[in-house]
């Protein structure tokens, strides 16, 4: 029997916590619930969840700060569950390492579909190591090295880079990238993709801010060979 997917729900509102827990357990997920940031961090370290459903309005800490703290030791998927409908909060959350956001109130069907899509990202077997300029990607180890230094990426960021470096000389259309990384049931718009691309570009860098990921207007993205020693 396959091991159950582990989900940590961080939600201080009892009714919301009960609803999310019922949905997840009904979907066959092993679920634990905590109501504050301190408990979330300690539980995440011990429980090692595959997915964290994170409310932004917690009693002892801001959910955005908690997301940053989680990213220091966990590569679990993070879904922000929030009553905030401010685009700034959503974009900031994605920049801090969240993989998706769901605004309250939400439908149970949409919630489960988005959780399922996030956890069900197709992967294609690939070479053990790929080199594009001074960028090295090791898919089996999920490792990225830039100019000799290992770079930490989120799951989404790595899968984007993994997809782009499979055929670095070819343009990957936005639709193909979205379906490959997030799955065909992904609900968010292209703005989410743009935010993750921007985060990835920042992390893998380049000499004098040369972009390792090029945007092909109206089509998608492709890799560029960049070497840190270039002028």
N, C-alpha and C positions, 0 to 999 in steps of 0.2 A: 504494500500500500504506500502511495506517495505521501511524503511528509506534509502536514498541513502548513499552509501559509500563515505566518504569525503577524498579527496586526495589533499595534498599540494605539489606543484611542486616548487622546489628551483633551478632555472636555470637562469643564466644571459645572455646566448646567445639566442637572439630573435628567430632564426630559430629553434633551438632545443626546446625551450619553446613552440613554436607554434605547432610543430609536436607532442610533448608529450601531450599537452593539447587537441589537436584534437583527438588523439587516446583514451584518457581517457574519454572525453565527448562523443565520439562516442560509447564507451562501457557503457555509462549510469552512469558514476561517477560524483559526484559533485566536481568540480576542481577549485582550486585557485592557482595563480602563483605569486611568488616573485623572485627578482633577486639578493638578498644579504642576508648575514647572520643575520644582525640585524632585518630585516623585517621578516625573516623566524622564528626567535624566538618569536617575538611579535605576528605574525599571528598564529603560532602553539598554543600559549597559549589561544588565543581567539577563534580560529576555531576548536580546538581539532580534528585534522584529524585522520582518521583510518590508513592512509598510507602517508608516506613522500617519494617523489622521489627527491633524493638529488644529485646535481652535486658537484663534489669535487673541481672544479676550480672556486671559487667565488671571486669577486673583493675585498671584505673586510675581508674575513676569509677563512681558509682552511676548506674544507668540513668535514674532519675527526674531527677537533675541534668542528665544529658545531654539528656533530653527538653525540659527548660526551655531549654537552650542552643540546641537545634535550632529551637525556636519563635521565637527571636529573629531568624531570617533565612529560615526555610523554612515553607511552608504545606503541605508534604507530609503525606499521611496517616501516622499513626504507630500501629503495632500493637505493643503490648508482648507479648513472648514470655518467659514467666518460670516458674520453678519455685516461686515464692512463691505461696501460696494464701491469703494474708492479705487480707481484704477491705479493710483500711486501705490497703495498698499499691495495690490496684486503684483504689480511689476517688481516692487522691492522684494516681496516674498520669493518670487522666482529667481531674482538675482542672488538672494541669500541661500539658495539651494533647494527650494521647494520645486516639486515636479508638476504640480497642478493645483488649482484652487477651485473650490465649490462654494458658492454664496448661499447663505441661508435666506429664506427657506428653500429647500431643495426637494426634488422628488426622489423617492427611494429607488426607483428604476434607473434614473440617471446616475445617481450616486454609485450604485453597484456596477453599472456599465462602465463608468469611468475608472473605478477601482480595477475592474477586470481588464480593461484595455491597458492600463498602466502596468499591470503584472504580467500581461500576456504579450510581450513584445517579441516578435519573431527574430531569430538570429540565424545567420548563415555561416556555416563552417568556413574558416579562412586560414590564410597562411599564419605560421607561428610568429612572424615578425615582418613588419612593413616599414620602409624608410622613405620619407619625403623630405629632402633637404636634410636638416639636422633634427628632424622630428622622427622618432621611432615609436611605433605602435605595436604592442604585443597582445593580440586579441585573447589568446588562451589565458594569459596571466592578468588580463585587463589592466595593462600597465602602459603608461605613456612617459616617454623621456624626451626632453627638449634640451638640446645642446649639452647633453650629459647629465642633466638634472631631472629627477623624476617629478612629475606633476600630478597632483591629486585632482581627479575629476569626479563629478557625480555620475550616477548610472546613466542618466539621460545624456549628459555631455559626452561620456565615453562612447555611447552607442551612436551618437551623431558623428563623432570623429571616426569611429570604426567603419561606418557606412561610407563616409567620404573618402577614406583611404583605401578602400577595397579596389577602386579604380580611380586613382588620383588624377589621371589625365582626362577624365570624363566629367561632364556636368551632371550633378544629381538633381533632378527636378524637385521642387518644393513638395509636391504631392507625394512623390516616391519616398522622399526623406521622412515625411510625416507618417506615412503608412508603415514604413520599415521600423521606425523608432518607437512610435506610439501605438501602432495598430490601426486597423481600418475603422474602429469604433471611437476614435479620438474625437472629442467634442469641441475642444478649444480652437480658437482661430489661429491664423498664421502669426499673430503677435506673440504668442507663447513660443513659437519656433524662433522668432527673431531674438527674443530675450535670451534663450539658451545659446544661440549662435554667438551673441554678443559676449556672454559670459565665457564661452569656450575660447573665443578670440583673445579675450583679456588674459586668460590663464596660460595659453600656449604661446602668447606673445609673438615677438619678431623684432629684428633690428630696425631701429628708428621707426617703430610702430608699423612695419610692413606686415600686411595681413597674410597669414598662412591659409586662411579660408577666404576665397574670393566670391563676391556676389555677382552672378550673371543676371543682369536685370531682365525681369520678365520670365526667367526660366528657373534658376535655382542656385546651387553652389558648387564649387570645385576647389580642390587643393592647389596651393602654389608652393613651389620648392623655394624654401627660404633657409639661409644659413646665417647664424648669428654673427659670423665674422665678416659678412658682406658690408660694404659701405652703404 
